[in-house]
Amino acid sequence: MECFFVTDLHGASEKYKKLFRQIEKDKPQVVFIGGDLLAHGFFNKDSASADFITDVLTQGCRKLKSQLGSAYPHIFIIMGNDDPKSEEPLLLKYDEEGLWHYCNERKIELDAFTVFGYCYVPPSPFLLKDWERFDISRFVDIGCVPPTEGYHSTKFSLTEVENATIAEDLANLTQDCDLSKSVFLFHAPPYDTGLDRAALDGKSIDYAPLDVHVGSIAIRRFIEEKQPLITLHGHVHESFQLTGIWKQNLGRTTCLSAVGLGKPLILIKFNPENPSAAQRLSI
């Protein structure tokens, strides 16, 4: 089963076009898209179109489906912390049309494997808080804004935001599931790995040094304890350039990241039967 994984395309039409061309060429059975689908500055209509999902993502998938017919892949998709939740109904609408599987906080069976999606990230310095959660407690790193502050694009329960954590969400999502044949589509990477390294070296606020690792402690603990087969991550764009690491094992789990900087499309190809043979392409 050949799988593609991309993430953090941020509304770059050329990257989406490259992805669609590669899908048409290679005909993978499964495609994972790991969030931050839309452009930075979504609320600035000069820099991002409110119709991007319909005009680019949906039309591209419809064209592929027409061209490939029965060879059209299963597409699993989540949002990321830069994507406003107000656009989620569109993803759900086209899920019902059969263009993709919107899998945030869902469990979906795929042949012998089970796919889980989870798009929340720990508190960040950014102000859109639709997809941010406290990590394992209400502690917030220096320089970050709590998810109870900032902006939300939809109505939300302050009590829920105050009390929810990534750790609790993952426990509720998986419960007693056997995860030995599971693929997790995360947006955030696990904490203190080669996949979550930010360019914060030597930086401080009020003389307090900033942590250069910005991933999720809850996600790391979850992986180490539950040992899913494969986990997919994005979010920290500069991590690969700083560490040279895009594939890392945590116990029996293979963790893959498809982030990158600049114009190339970063595409991870993998087979869940042999995740150690995954490839990273720059297109």
C-alpha positions in Angstrom: 0.0 0.0 0.0 1.8 3.2 -1.2 1.0 6.2 0.9 1.8 9.9 0.4 2.1 12.4 3.2 2.2 16.2 2.9 1.5 19.0 5.4 1.7 22.7 6.0 1.0 23.7 2.4 -0.4 27.0 3.6 -2.5 27.8 0.6 0.4 27.6 -1.8 -1.5 26.7 -5.1 1.7 25.6 -6.8 2.4 23.0 -4.1 -1.1 21.7 -4.4 -0.7 21.4 -8.2 2.5 19.5 -7.7 0.8 17.2 -5.3 -2.1 16.5 -7.7 0.3 15.8 -10.5 2.3 13.4 -8.4 -0.9 11.6 -7.3 -1.9 11.3 -11.0 1.5 10.0 -11.9 2.1 7.5 -9.1 -1.4 6.6 -8.1 -0.9 6.0 -4.4 -3.7 4.2 -2.6 -3.7 6.7 0.3 -2.8 10.4 0.8 -2.5 12.1 4.1 -2.7 15.9 4.4 -1.7 17.1 7.8 -3.1 20.5 8.4 -2.3 24.2 7.8 -4.2 23.9 4.5 -4.8 27.6 4.1 -2.6 30.6 3.7 -1.1 32.5 6.6 -3.1 35.6 7.5 -6.4 34.0 6.6 -8.4 36.9 8.0 -6.6 39.3 5.7 -8.5 38.8 2.4 -5.7 40.4 0.4 -3.4 37.4 1.3 -5.8 34.5 1.5 -9.1 33.5 -0.3 -12.1 32.4 1.7 -12.9 30.2 -1.3 -9.5 28.4 -1.3 -11.0 25.0 -0.2 -13.7 25.2 -2.9 -11.6 26.7 -5.7 -8.3 24.9 -5.3 -8.5 21.9 -3.0 -11.9 20.6 -3.9 -11.6 21.3 -7.7 -8.2 19.6 -7.7 -9.6 16.5 -6.0 -12.7 16.4 -8.2 -10.5 16.5 -11.3 -8.3 13.7 -10.0 -11.3 11.6 -9.1 -12.6 12.0 -12.7 -9.2 11.1 -14.2 -8.3 8.2 -11.9 -11.7 6.6 -11.4 -11.4 3.5 -9.2 -7.7 4.4 -8.7 -8.6 7.6 -6.8 -6.9 7.4 -3.4 -8.3 7.5 0.0 -7.5 11.0 1.2 -7.3 11.7 4.9 -7.2 15.3 5.9 -7.1 17.5 9.1 -6.8 21.2 9.8 -3.9 22.9 11.5 -3.4 25.8 14.0 -3.3 28.4 11.1 -6.7 27.1 9.7 -9.8 28.8 11.1 -12.4 26.4 12.4 -15.0 28.4 10.6 -13.9 26.6 7.5 -14.4 23.1 9.0 -18.0 22.8 7.6 -16.6 22.9 4.1 -14.3 20.0 4.8 -17.2 18.1 6.3 -19.4 18.9 3.3 -16.9 17.5 0.8 -16.2 14.5 3.1 -19.8 13.6 2.5 -19.3 14.0 -1.2 -16.5 11.3 -1.0 -13.6 13.5 -1.9 -11.8 12.9 1.3 -12.1 11.6 4.9 -12.0 14.5 7.4 -10.5 12.7 10.4 -9.9 15.1 13.2 -10.7 13.3 16.5 -12.0 10.3 14.4 -11.1 6.7 14.0 -11.5 5.3 10.5 -10.8 1.7 9.4 -8.7 1.3 6.2 -8.2 -2.4 5.3 -5.9 -3.9 8.0 -5.0 -0.5 9.4 -6.8 2.1 11.5 -6.4 5.9 10.9 -6.8 8.4 13.6 -6.6 12.2 13.2 -5.8 14.9 15.7 -5.1 18.5 14.8 -4.7 20.4 18.1 -1.3 21.8 19.0 0.1 23.1 22.4 -0.2 26.8 23.2 1.9 28.9 20.8 2.8 32.6 20.4 0.2 32.9 17.6 -3.2 34.4 18.2 -5.7 32.2 16.4 -6.6 29.6 19.0 -9.2 27.4 17.3 -6.9 24.4 17.2 -4.8 25.0 20.4 -5.1 23.0 23.6 -3.3 23.0 26.9 -0.8 20.1 26.6 -0.7 18.1 29.8 -1.6 20.9 32.3 -2.5 24.6 32.3 1.2 25.4 32.1 2.1 27.6 29.1 5.7 28.1 27.8 7.3 31.5 28.1 6.3 33.6 25.1 3.2 31.6 24.3 -0.4 32.8 24.6 -2.9 30.5 26.4 -5.8 29.0 24.3 -8.2 30.9 26.6 -6.9 34.1 25.1 -6.4 35.2 21.5 -9.0 34.8 18.8 -11.5 32.1 17.9 -13.3 32.0 14.5 -16.4 30.2 15.9 -18.3 30.2 19.1 -16.6 28.2 21.9 -17.1 27.1 25.5 -14.6 28.9 27.7 -15.0 26.2 30.3 -14.2 23.5 27.8 -11.1 25.4 26.6 -10.0 26.0 30.2 -10.2 22.3 31.1 -9.3 20.4 27.9 -5.9 19.0 27.3 -4.2 17.1 24.5 -3.4 14.3 26.9 -7.1 13.8 27.8 -8.2 14.1 24.2 -5.9 11.3 23.0 -7.0 9.1 25.9 -10.6 9.6 25.0 -9.9 9.1 21.3 -8.2 5.8 21.6 -9.4 4.3 24.9 -8.7 0.6 24.8 -7.9 0.4 21.0 -5.2 -1.9 19.7 -2.8 0.6 18.1 -0.3 -1.9 16.7 -1.7 -1.3 13.1 -2.6 2.4 13.5 -1.6 5.5 11.6 -1.9 8.8 13.4 -2.3 12.0 11.4 -1.2 14.7 13.9 -0.4 18.3 13.2 1.9 18.8 16.2 5.2 16.8 16.5 6.3 15.0 19.7 8.3 17.1 22.2 12.1 17.0 22.4 12.7 15.2 19.1 14.3 16.0 15.8 10.9 16.9 14.5 10.0 19.8 16.8 13.1 22.0 16.8 12.4 25.7 16.4 14.8 28.5 15.6 14.8 30.0 19.1 18.5 29.6 19.9 19.7 32.2 22.3 16.3 33.9 22.5 14.8 34.9 25.8 11.9 37.0 27.3 12.7 39.0 30.4 16.0 37.0 30.6 14.2 33.7 30.7 15.5 31.5 27.8 13.0 30.1 25.4 12.7 26.3 24.9 13.9 25.4 21.4 11.6 22.4 21.4 8.0 23.3 20.8 6.2 20.0 20.2 3.7 18.3 22.4 4.7 16.5 25.6 1.3 14.7 25.6 1.9 13.4 22.1 5.3 12.2 22.9 4.1 10.4 26.1 1.2 8.9 24.1 3.5 7.5 21.4 5.9 6.1 24.0 3.1 4.4 26.0 0.8 3.3 23.2 3.3 2.5 20.5 1.2 3.2 17.3 2.7 1.9 14.1 3.2 5.2 12.4 2.7 8.9 13.4 2.7 11.8 10.9 3.6 15.3 11.9 4.1 18.9 10.7 3.8 22.4 12.3 7.5 23.3 12.9 8.7 24.4 9.5 12.4 24.9 10.2 12.9 21.7 12.2 14.4 19.6 9.3 16.7 22.4 8.3 18.0 22.6 11.9 18.3 18.9 12.7 18.4 17.1 9.3 15.8 14.7 10.9 12.4 13.9 9.3 12.1 10.3 10.4 12.6 9.2 14.0 11.7 6.1 16.0 10.2 6.3 19.5 10.3 2.6 20.5 8.5 0.6 17.8 6.8 3.7 16.4 8.0 5.4 13.3 7.5 9.2 13.4 7.5 11.0 10.0 7.5 14.8 9.4 6.8 16.4 6.0 7.7 20.0 6.9 10.1 22.2 5.0 10.9 25.8 4.0 10.6 27.5 0.7 8.9 26.7 -2.6 9.5 22.9 -2.9 6.7 20.5 -2.1 8.0 18.1 0.6 6.4 14.7 0.0 6.9 11.6 2.2 6.3 8.3 0.5 5.8 5.3 2.8 4.3 1.8 3.0 2.8 1.0 6.4 4.0 -2.6 6.0 7.6 -1.3 6.0 7.7 2.3 7.5 11.4 2.2 8.0 11.8 2.4 4.2 10.0 5.8 3.9 11.4 8.3 1.5 11.4 12.1 1.6 11.1 13.9 -1.7 11.6 17.6 -2.5 9.6 18.5 -5.6 
